Amino acid sequence: MSKIIQFIKEHRFIQILLFLMAMTISYFAGYCTRRVCDYRQQQAIFQQMAQDYRVPLLQETTVSQPQVGQTEEQTEGQDEKPQEEIDVIAEFLAIDGHQELYGDCLSEVPDFTALRQINEDIVAYLYLPDSVIDYPVLQHEKNGYYLDHNLNGSTGYPGCLYIENMNRPDFTDPAVVIYGHHLFTGGMFSDLENFLDPEYLDGHRFYFLYLPDEVRIYEVVLAAKYNNEHLLVSCYTQVEENLYEFHGFAGGEGKLIYDRIEALGLGGNFCSDHAPTETDHMIFWSTCLPARNRRMIVGARQITAENIGELAQKTDES
């Protein structure tokens, strides 16, 4: 040991090298510590949001009746809910077991007035029962902005769930892609690979998308590994390198993406009995995987007045 120490003392460049190594290790340890602290701080913001920013779901039909002392004009602009949406929610909860499992999910909704005071880019709120997915969804004019920007505007991780500007913020497109990180610390979309297990998918078939004036129910119908291709590739053309021209939706893109992922054959969990049709609107969750040029995709179709009866029938048969 003494010979090693003597050798180091006699060679200045060894001393410098050891000093630089120590500084690098110290910096890296500090960086990792800050990253973990920042991540926990951001997660705490999300958790507080999920707990505190909730309001009861309005259960009236179309137009609220004037209260005592109110004129009809004074009631204009009050919260309203389409009759069709109330019917879908009621029929969904009427399916055997759904009231017990999902009743709480449909009794309260996020308070978007409060949420947008935190960040005005919030366009929706995503909730998958019995999971860590309980997050707002954001949209920024710069695609990919929320890959490394947090809810409070700070730079870093975990970032936010977000949609690109190819999609409309009201989620009325035939196919919408929500992006989120796959993090070793968990959270965001880190657990999407669980859907490759048929038992897990069966126990997490339904999730809820809350919009400022609407609640939507989605049924997960696919979970698969996929390549790095943009899921909305049929909706744009590449003009030149890193420059794309988006030409919009023709209809049926949800089914088109479902079929393309299934045909690729990288392995997945596909619900053929509940496969989307050309009229179904779909949301796809997308996150990166450790394997190079691989992504994990979870796709779900919206439950609407047109397919709720079919869903109830298939649930009864199973």
C-alpha positions in Angstrom: 0.0 0.0 0.0 2.8 2.3 0.9 4.4 1.7 -2.5 1.2 2.7 -4.2 1.0 5.9 -2.2 4.6 6.7 -2.9 4.1 6.1 -6.7 1.1 8.5 -6.7 3.2 11.2 -4.9 5.9 10.9 -7.5 3.6 11.2 -10.5 1.7 14.5 -10.8 -0.5 13.3 -13.7 -1.7 10.4 -11.5 -2.8 12.8 -8.8 -4.6 15.0 -11.4 -6.3 11.9 -12.8 -7.5 10.7 -9.4 -8.7 14.2 -8.6 -10.7 14.4 -11.8 -12.2 10.9 -11.2 -13.2 11.9 -7.7 -14.8 15.1 -9.0 -16.6 13.2 -11.7 -18.0 10.6 -9.3 -19.0 13.4 -6.9 -20.8 15.4 -9.6 -22.5 12.3 -10.9 -23.7 11.3 -7.4 -25.0 14.8 -6.9 -26.7 14.9 -10.3 -28.5 11.6 -9.6 -29.5 12.8 -6.1 -31.0 16.0 -7.6 -32.7 14.1 -10.3 -34.4 11.8 -7.8 -35.3 14.7 -5.6 -36.8 16.6 -8.5 -38.7 13.5 -9.6 -40.2 13.0 -6.2 -41.1 16.7 -6.0 -42.9 16.5 -9.3 -44.7 13.3 -8.4 -45.9 14.9 -5.2 -47.4 17.7 -7.3 -49.3 15.1 -9.4 -50.4 13.2 -6.3 -51.7 16.4 -4.7 -53.5 17.3 -7.9 -55.2 13.9 -8.0 -56.4 14.3 -4.5 -57.4 17.9 -4.2 -58.6 19.1 -7.6 -61.9 17.2 -7.8 -65.5 18.4 -8.2 -68.7 16.4 -8.3 -69.9 15.2 -11.7 -73.0 17.1 -12.8 -75.7 14.5 -13.3 -78.4 16.7 -14.9 -79.4 16.0 -18.5 -79.0 18.9 -20.9 -79.9 22.3 -19.4 -80.0 23.1 -15.7 -83.4 24.4 -14.5 -83.4 27.9 -13.1 -83.0 28.1 -9.4 -85.3 30.2 -7.2 -84.6 33.9 -7.9 -82.7 33.1 -11.2 -83.9 34.1 -14.6 -83.3 31.9 -17.7 -80.7 34.3 -18.9 -78.7 34.0 -15.7 -78.5 30.2 -16.1 -76.9 30.5 -19.5 -73.3 29.3 -19.5 -73.8 27.0 -16.5 -72.3 23.5 -16.7 -74.3 21.2 -19.0 -73.8 17.6 -20.0 -75.1 16.1 -23.3 -77.9 13.6 -22.8 -75.9 11.0 -24.9 -73.0 11.1 -22.5 -75.2 10.6 -19.4 -76.8 7.6 -21.2 -73.4 6.0 -21.9 -72.2 6.5 -18.4 -75.5 5.1 -17.0 -75.4 2.0 -19.3 -71.7 1.4 -18.5 -72.4 1.4 -14.8 -75.4 -0.8 -15.3 -73.2 -3.6 -16.6 -72.8 -6.3 -13.9 -70.1 -5.3 -11.4 -69.2 -1.9 -13.0 -71.0 0.2 -10.4 -68.8 -1.3 -7.7 -65.6 -1.1 -9.7 -66.0 2.2 -11.4 -68.7 4.2 -9.7 -66.3 6.4 -7.8 -64.4 7.2 -11.1 -67.6 8.7 -12.4 -68.9 10.5 -9.3 -66.2 13.2 -9.3 -64.1 14.8 -12.1 -61.0 17.0 -12.2 -61.6 20.7 -11.7 -60.1 22.1 -14.9 -60.4 25.7 -13.7 -58.1 24.9 -10.9 -55.8 22.7 -13.0 -55.3 25.4 -15.6 -54.2 27.8 -12.9 -51.3 25.4 -12.5 -50.6 25.0 -16.2 -52.7 26.3 -19.0 -51.5 23.6 -21.4 -53.6 21.0 -19.6 -56.2 19.7 -22.1 -57.4 16.5 -20.5 -56.9 14.2 -17.5 -56.2 10.5 -17.7 -57.1 7.9 -15.1 -56.6 4.1 -15.1 -58.1 2.6 -11.9 -55.7 0.5 -9.8 -52.6 1.8 -11.4 -50.1 4.7 -11.2 -51.7 6.4 -14.3 -53.5 9.3 -12.7 -52.2 12.3 -14.6 -53.1 15.4 -16.6 -52.5 15.4 -20.4 -50.9 18.5 -21.9 -50.3 20.0 -25.3 -47.7 22.5 -26.3 -47.1 24.3 -29.6 -43.7 22.7 -29.7 -43.9 18.9 -30.0 -41.8 17.0 -27.5 -41.7 20.0 -25.1 -43.0 18.0 -22.2 -40.5 15.2 -22.7 -38.1 17.2 -20.5 -40.4 19.9 -19.0 -42.4 19.4 -15.9 -45.8 20.6 -14.9 -44.4 23.7 -13.1 -42.3 24.6 -16.1 -39.0 23.3 -14.7 -36.6 21.3 -16.9 -36.1 17.6 -16.1 -38.0 14.5 -15.4 -40.6 12.9 -15.1 -41.9 15.4 -17.7 -45.6 15.1 -18.5 -48.0 13.0 -20.5 -48.7 15.0 -23.7 -50.2 14.9 -27.2 -48.7 16.4 -30.3 -50.2 19.3 -32.2 -51.2 16.9 -35.0 -54.1 16.0 -32.7 -56.9 18.3 -31.7 -57.0 19.1 -27.9 -60.7 18.0 -27.7 -59.7 14.4 -28.6 -62.2 14.2 -31.5 -59.7 12.8 -34.0 -60.2 9.1 -35.1 -56.8 8.3 -33.5 -54.9 10.2 -30.8 -51.5 9.4 -29.4 -50.5 10.2 -25.8 -46.8 10.1 -25.1 -45.1 9.5 -21.7 -41.8 8.4 -20.3 -40.7 4.9 -19.3 -38.7 5.7 -16.1 -36.7 3.4 -13.9 -38.1 5.2 -10.9 -41.6 4.3 -12.0 -44.7 6.4 -12.7 -45.9 7.9 -16.0 -46.0 5.1 -18.6 -43.4 2.9 -16.9 -45.9 0.0 -16.3 -47.4 -0.3 -19.8 -45.6 -3.6 -20.3 -47.9 -5.1 -17.7 -50.6 -5.1 -20.3 -48.8 -7.8 -22.2 -50.1 -10.1 -19.5 -53.7 -11.1 -20.5 -54.7 -11.3 -16.9 -53.5 -7.8 -16.2 -55.3 -6.4 -19.3 -58.5 -8.2 -18.3 -58.3 -6.5 -14.9 -57.5 -3.1 -16.3 -59.7 -3.0 -19.4 -61.3 0.4 -18.8 -59.9 3.8 -18.2 -61.3 7.3 -18.1 -60.4 10.5 -20.0 -61.8 13.6 -18.4 -62.2 16.7 -20.6 -63.4 20.1 -19.4 -67.0 19.4 -20.4 -67.1 15.7 -20.9 -66.1 12.3 -19.4 -65.1 9.5 -21.9 -64.7 5.8 -21.2 -62.2 3.8 -23.1 -61.7 0.0 -23.4 -58.1 -1.3 -23.9 -58.1 -3.6 -26.9 -54.4 -4.0 -27.6 -51.0 -4.0 -25.9 -47.9 -4.7 -28.1 -44.3 -3.9 -28.7 -43.8 -1.9 -31.9 -41.1 -0.2 -33.9 -40.2 3.4 -33.8 -42.6 4.5 -36.6 -44.8 7.4 -35.8 -48.3 5.9 -35.3 -49.9 8.7 -37.4 -47.6 8.1 -40.3 -50.7 7.8 -42.7 -51.7 11.4 -41.8 -48.6 13.2 -43.0 -45.9 13.3 -45.7 -42.2 14.0 -45.2 -41.3 17.1 -47.2 -37.6 16.9 -46.3 -35.4 15.8 -43.5 -37.1 16.7 -40.1 -39.9 18.6 -42.0 -43.4 17.0 -42.3 -46.6 18.2 -43.8 -49.7 17.1 -41.9 -52.7 16.5 -44.2 -55.3 15.5 -41.6 -57.4 12.4 -41.0 -59.4 10.5 -43.6 -61.3 8.4 -41.0 -60.7 4.9 -39.7 -57.1 5.6 -38.6 -57.7 3.9 -35.3 -58.4 0.5 -36.9 -55.6 1.1 -39.4 -53.1 1.5 -36.6 -54.5 -1.5 -34.8 -54.2 -3.7 -37.9 -50.7 -2.5 -38.7 -49.4 -3.2 -35.2 -51.0 -6.6 -35.2 -49.6 -7.5 -38.6 -46.0 -6.5 -37.6 -45.9 -9.5 -35.2 -43.5 -8.3 -32.5 -45.6 -9.9 -29.8 -48.6 -8.5 -28.0 -52.0 -8.9 -26.5 -54.9 -8.3 -29.0 -58.5 -8.4 -28.0 -60.0 -9.7 -31.3 -63.5 -10.0 -29.8 -63.4 -6.2 -29.1 -61.2 -5.1 -32.1 -62.0 -1.6 -33.3 -64.1 -0.9 -36.4 -63.5 1.9 -38.9 -65.9 4.1 -37.0 -64.3 3.7 -33.6 -62.2 6.5 -32.1 -59.1 5.3 -30.4 -56.3 6.5 -28.1 -52.9 5.0 -28.2 -50.4 5.3 -25.3 -46.8 5.3 -26.5 -43.6 5.0 -24.5 -40.0 4.0 -25.3 -38.5 0.7 -24.3 -34.9 -0.2 -23.3 -34.5 -2.1 -26.6 -33.3 0.2 -29.4 -36.0 1.4 -31.8 -38.8 -0.3 -29.8 -41.8 1.2 -28.3 -44.6 -0.1 -26.1 -48.1 0.7 -27.3 -51.4 0.4 -25.5 -54.5 1.1 -27.6 -58.1 1.6 -26.5 -61.4 2.3 -28.3 -63.9 4.9 -27.0 -67.1 3.5 -25.5 -70.0 5.4 -27.2 -73.7 5.2 -27.6 -73.1 3.1 -30.7 -71.1 0.3 -29.1 -72.1 0.3 -25.4 -74.8 -2.3 -26.2 -72.3 -4.6 -27.9 -70.0 -4.2 -24.9 -72.7 -5.1 -22.4 -73.7 -8.2 -24.5 -70.1 -9.4 -24.7 -69.6 -8.8 -21.0 -72.7 -10.9 -20.2 -71.5 -13.7 -22.4 -68.1 -13.8 -20.8 
